[in-house]
Amino acid sequence: MDKKLRERLNRSTRPVVQDRRASTPANMHAVTGTAAPRDRNSHNHGQPPAPAVQNAKNMRRKRRKRGAFKTLLRAVGLLLLLVLVAGAAFYVSLQSRMTISPAPTALTTPTPLPTEPFNLAIFGSDARDPNEQARADTIMLAHIDPVNNQMWMVSIPRDTRVELPGRGTSKINAAYAIGGSDMAIQAVKNATGQDVHYFITLNFWGFEGIVDAMGGIEIDVPFAIDDPRGDITPDRSASQIEAGLQTLDGAHALTFVRHRDGFPDGDFGRMRAQQDFFRAMGSQLTDTPVWRLPLVANSFADNTTTNLRPFELAMVARAMHGVDSDNMHLATLPGQWRAPYVVTDETAAAQIWRNFGTAPFDE
């Protein structure tokens, strides 16, 4: 047998090797329960997955979102609870430290809520001891209109002649030392002819503390001040203030609002300076950082006597916070010095009281 014939015979007798994957029917795996082999080269890139797979993925995604949302709700709820607890604790703390006076009988009734227009008597105590019932170094009557965001404030000279119940003629600043807040409120009503619904008495330490809690008050000092009598610090370190734009801390601010010898008209000049200071204070309070406000509240609570409860004080503060400098109307009760009193000019005063709570004082 020649060579070519043998080669043809060998090729015809070789076993044929078949591709089992190609020869296996596609439905055989479904019949036998075996998994169909996966073709690594056929991933169907860009083709959507089977509906069952897509639904399972969507369900897992929704469960993750619901879980995250529930976690967020729990976190927010816990935060609100902590804020409420802290707020309640702070409220109780303020209420326990404030001197809340029973409503003096001299107050006008019925008393409007601090969300409605009301009159507020403000006394700055001259006490050198926190427990001392001293004269009123500063006396003001304010009308606050929270509806229209306006405020009227009239400074009353501390030497104003007034009739005190059971005492006769006296200086108005003596009323607080003689009969406390009740007589002081009656004296303000006698001197002004106006109603008084609420009162606040703030001592020196409270004033200093509030100014320091605000980070100081920026004000233009009209002239250099050197007033050891107006300075209540033990070492008289706050008796001198330079002229010009200054940021005053609590001690220097107290010297500034107490100083009167440098003004040609004495106490009247001092009251104008006080009004300028309180205007600046009110304006800067709106820019006070939130973290400082509890410090302001603490200083106020520790050094204040009032018939306002903490939540009512919050209403008053909110009402005053809404008043800008253009809607803050300031005046001084007019009068002439007739030793030893300031005698009110009734004609000029009548115009002030006509505008009190209704129009700017210069109209």
Secondary structure, 3 states (H helix, E strand, C coil): CCHHHHHHHHHHCCCCCCCHHHHCCCCHHHHHCCCCCCCCCCCCCCCCCCHHHHHHHHHHHHHHHHHHHHHHHHHHHHHHHHHHHHHHHHHHHHHHHCEECCCCCCCCCCCCCCCCCEEEEEEEECCCCCCCCCCEEEEEEEEEECCCCEEEEEECCCCEEEEECCCEEEECCHHHHHHHHHHHHHHHHHHHCCCCCEEEEECHHHHHHHHHHCCCEEEEECCCEECCCCCCCCCCCCCEECCEEEEECHHHHHHHHHCCCCCCCCHHHHHHHHHHHHHHHHHHHCCCCHHHHHHHHHHHHHCEEECCCHHHHHHHHHHHHCCCHHHEEEEECCEEEECCEEEECHHHHHHHHHHCCCCCCCC
